[in-house]
Amino acid sequence: MHYTMYPKGAYYKRHLDQFKTNDNRRLTFLCYLNEDWTEKDGGTLRLYTEDKQKREQAIDILPVAGRFVCFCSDLLEHEVLVCHRERYSLTGWLLNQSSELTFLKG
């Protein structure tokens, strides 16, 4: 999990959260921290899905404070559109195996 801050003008190109060389990431989750966010502020999360006829659809989600989003890391391509002000979130992944973090003993 990490705290993310997109500065004004930042964006993130379309991608999957599961890496080609490492399939540990199973679920992506985001919690937005942006008070008084509006469409003109940009920074929209765009998710790409398919309808029943296999036509691509885009679903846009504004990063409004308190909004929680969760999706399969290996199935749902997504991007962050250009931010017109600083944008904050907590982003994390549920993994299918333990991470390689080590802990110090006191």
C-alpha positions as protocol buffer text, in pm:
chain_id: "A"
residue {
  index: 1
  type: MET
  ca { x: 0 y: 0 z: 0 }
}
residue {
  index: 2
  type: HIS
  ca { x: 122 y: 353 z: -64 }
}
residue {
  index: 3
  type: TYR
  ca { x: 17 y: 715 z: -40 }
}
residue {
  index: 4
  type: THR
  ca { x: -2 y: 874 z: -384 }
}
residue {
  index: 5
  type: MET
  ca { x: 10 y: 1242 z: -475 }
}
residue {
  index: 6
  type: TYR
  ca { x: -31 y: 1347 z: -838 }
}
residue {
  index: 7
  type: PRO
  ca { x: 89 y: 1706 z: -890 }
}
residue {
  index: 8
  type: LYS
  ca { x: -101 y: 1942 z: -1117 }
}
residue {
  index: 9
  type: GLY
  ca { x: -49 y: 1832 z: -1479 }
}
residue {
  index: 10
  type: ALA
  ca { x: 30 y: 1469 z: -1390 }
}
residue {
  index: 11
  type: TYR
  ca { x: -145 y: 1163 z: -1534 }
}
residue {
  index: 12
  type: TYR
  ca { x: -87 y: 788 z: -1563 }
}
residue {
  index: 13
  type: LYS
  ca { x: -113 y: 607 z: -1897 }
}
residue {
  index: 14
  type: ARG
  ca { x: -343 y: 310 z: -1956 }
}
residue {
  index: 15
  type: HIS
  ca { x: -212 y: -9 z: -1792 }
}
residue {
  index: 16
  type: LEU
  ca { x: -281 y: -322 z: -1588 }
}
residue {
  index: 17
  type: ASP
  ca { x: -160 y: -335 z: -1227 }
}
residue {
  index: 18
  type: GLN
  ca { x: -38 y: -693 z: -1252 }
}
residue {
  index: 19
  type: PHE
  ca { x: 315 y: -710 z: -1392 }
}
residue {
  index: 20
  type: LYS
  ca { x: 400 y: -947 z: -1680 }
}
residue {
  index: 21
  type: THR
  ca { x: 695 y: -1088 z: -1484 }
}
residue {
  index: 22
  type: ASN
  ca { x: 518 y: -1111 z: -1145 }
}
residue {
  index: 23
  type: ASP
  ca { x: 154 y: -1212 z: -1098 }
}
residue {
  index: 24
  type: ASN
  ca { x: 132 y: -1151 z: -721 }
}
residue {
  index: 25
  type: ARG
  ca { x: -111 y: -858 z: -747 }
}
residue {
  index: 26
  type: ARG
  ca { x: -470 y: -988 z: -747 }
}
residue {
  index: 27
  type: LEU
  ca { x: -687 y: -698 z: -633 }
}
residue {
  index: 28
  type: THR
  ca { x: -620 y: -327 z: -663 }
}
residue {
  index: 29
  type: PHE
  ca { x: -786 y: -90 z: -418 }
}
residue {
  index: 30
  type: LEU
  ca { x: -792 y: 287 z: -393 }
}
residue {
  index: 31
  type: CYS
  ca { x: -931 y: 525 z: -135 }
}
residue {
  index: 32
  type: TYR
  ca { x: -951 y: 888 z: -243 }
}
residue {
  index: 33
  type: LEU
  ca { x: -862 y: 1178 z: -13 }
}
residue {
  index: 34
  type: ASN
  ca { x: -966 y: 1482 z: -221 }
}
residue {
  index: 35
  type: GLU
  ca { x: -1208 y: 1725 z: -58 }
}
residue {
  index: 36
  type: ASP
  ca { x: -1443 y: 1927 z: -281 }
}
residue {
  index: 37
  type: TRP
  ca { x: -1330 y: 1753 z: -603 }
}
residue {
  index: 38
  type: THR
  ca { x: -1519 y: 1840 z: -923 }
}
residue {
  index: 39
  type: GLU
  ca { x: -1499 y: 1730 z: -1288 }
}
residue {
  index: 40
  type: LYS
  ca { x: -1307 y: 2045 z: -1378 }
}
residue {
  index: 41
  type: ASP
  ca { x: -1029 y: 1929 z: -1142 }
}
residue {
  index: 42
  type: GLY
  ca { x: -953 y: 1637 z: -1377 }
}
residue {
  index: 43
  type: GLY
  ca { x: -765 y: 1338 z: -1235 }
}
residue {
  index: 44
  type: THR
  ca { x: -1048 y: 1102 z: -1322 }
}
residue {
  index: 45
  type: LEU
  ca { x: -983 y: 730 z: -1294 }
}
residue {
  index: 46
  type: ARG
  ca { x: -1088 y: 575 z: -1626 }
}
residue {
  index: 47
  type: LEU
  ca { x: -1160 y: 201 z: -1623 }
}
residue {
  index: 48
  type: TYR
  ca { x: -1188 y: 6 z: -1950 }
}
residue {
  index: 49
  type: THR
  ca { x: -1448 y: -271 z: -1971 }
}
residue {
  index: 50
  type: GLU
  ca { x: -1646 y: -451 z: -2242 }
}
residue {
  index: 51
  type: ASP
  ca { x: -2020 y: -465 z: -2292 }
}
residue {
  index: 52
  type: LYS
  ca { x: -2209 y: -785 z: -2385 }
}
residue {
  index: 53
  type: GLN
  ca { x: -2118 y: -736 z: -2753 }
}
residue {
  index: 54
  type: LYS
  ca { x: -1747 y: -714 z: -2658 }
}
residue {
  index: 55
  type: ARG
  ca { x: -1734 y: -341 z: -2740 }
}
residue {
  index: 56
  type: GLU
  ca { x: -1498 y: -138 z: -2524 }
}
residue {
  index: 57
  type: GLN
  ca { x: -1654 y: 99 z: -2274 }
}
residue {
  index: 58
  type: ALA
  ca { x: -1492 y: 355 z: -2046 }
}
residue {
  index: 59
  type: ILE
  ca { x: -1617 y: 414 z: -1693 }
}
residue {
  index: 60
  type: ASP
  ca { x: -1500 y: 737 z: -1532 }
}
residue {
  index: 61
  type: ILE
  ca { x: -1470 y: 774 z: -1155 }
}
residue {
  index: 62
  type: LEU
  ca { x: -1401 y: 1108 z: -990 }
}
residue {
  index: 63
  type: PRO
  ca { x: -1147 y: 1085 z: -706 }
}
residue {
  index: 64
  type: VAL
  ca { x: -1383 y: 1227 z: -442 }
}
residue {
  index: 65
  type: ALA
  ca { x: -1281 y: 1208 z: -75 }
}
residue {
  index: 66
  type: GLY
  ca { x: -1395 y: 884 z: 89 }
}
residue {
  index: 67
  type: ARG
  ca { x: -1467 y: 702 z: -237 }
}
residue {
  index: 68
  type: PHE
  ca { x: -1332 y: 346 z: -242 }
}
residue {
  index: 69
  type: VAL
  ca { x: -1260 y: 156 z: -566 }
}
residue {
  index: 70
  type: CYS
  ca { x: -1157 y: -209 z: -595 }
}
residue {
  index: 71
  type: PHE
  ca { x: -1092 y: -419 z: -909 }
}
residue {
  index: 72
  type: CYS
  ca { x: -903 y: -722 z: -1040 }
}
residue {
  index: 73
  type: SER
  ca { x: -541 y: -620 z: -1102 }
}
residue {
  index: 74
  type: ASP
  ca { x: -494 y: -857 z: -1396 }
}
residue {
  index: 75
  type: LEU
  ca { x: -821 y: -789 z: -1582 }
}
residue {
  index: 76
  type: LEU
  ca { x: -906 y: -422 z: -1578 }
}
residue {
  index: 77
  type: GLU
  ca { x: -697 y: -175 z: -1775 }
}
residue {
  index: 78
  type: HIS
  ca { x: -719 y: 177 z: -1640 }
}
residue {
  index: 79
  type: GLU
  ca { x: -556 y: 519 z: -1647 }
}
residue {
  index: 80
  type: VAL
  ca { x: -560 y: 848 z: -1458 }
}
residue {
  index: 81
  type: LEU
  ca { x: -652 y: 1148 z: -1671 }
}
residue {
  index: 82
  type: VAL
  ca { x: -463 y: 1478 z: -1640 }
}
residue {
  index: 83
  type: CYS
  ca { x: -497 y: 1642 z: -1298 }
}
residue {
  index: 84
  type: HIS
  ca { x: -572 y: 2013 z: -1284 }
}
residue {
  index: 85
  type: ARG
  ca { x: -490 y: 2029 z: -912 }
}
residue {
  index: 86
  type: GLU
  ca { x: -303 y: 1803 z: -670 }
}
residue {
  index: 87
  type: ARG
  ca { x: -474 y: 1464 z: -632 }
}
residue {
  index: 88
  type: TYR
  ca { x: -433 y: 1234 z: -330 }
}
residue {
  index: 89
  type: SER
  ca { x: -513 y: 868 z: -267 }
}
residue {
  index: 90
  type: LEU
  ca { x: -417 y: 557 z: -78 }
}
residue {
  index: 91
  type: THR
  ca { x: -343 y: 278 z: -326 }
}
residue {
  index: 92
  type: GLY
  ca { x: -278 y: -85 z: -247 }
}
residue {
  index: 93
  type: TRP
  ca { x: -288 y: -440 z: -372 }
}
residue {
  index: 94
  type: LEU
  ca { x: -398 y: -770 z: -224 }
}
residue {
  index: 95
  type: LEU
  ca { x: -132 y: -1027 z: -309 }
}
residue {
  index: 96
  type: ASN
  ca { x: -155 y: -1402 z: -365 }
}
residue {
  index: 97
  type: GLN
  ca { x: 168 y: -1471 z: -174 }
}
residue {
  index: 98
  type: SER
  ca { x: 358 y: -1309 z: 107 }
}
residue {
  index: 99
  type: SER
  ca { x: 572 y: -1013 z: 18 }
}
residue {
  index: 100
  type: GLU
  ca { x: 947 y: -1019 z: 59 }
}
residue {
  index: 101
  type: LEU
  ca { x: 941 y: -757 z: 333 }
}
residue {
  index: 102
  type: THR
  ca { x: 1156 y: -820 z: 635 }
}
residue {
  index: 103
  type: PHE
  ca { x: 1089 y: -693 z: 984 }
}
residue {
  index: 104
  type: LEU
  ca { x: 1338 y: -580 z: 1245 }
}
residue {
  index: 105
  type: LYS
  ca { x: 1313 y: -729 z: 1592 }
}
residue {
  index: 106
  type: GLY
  ca { x: 1360 y: -488 z: 1882 }
}
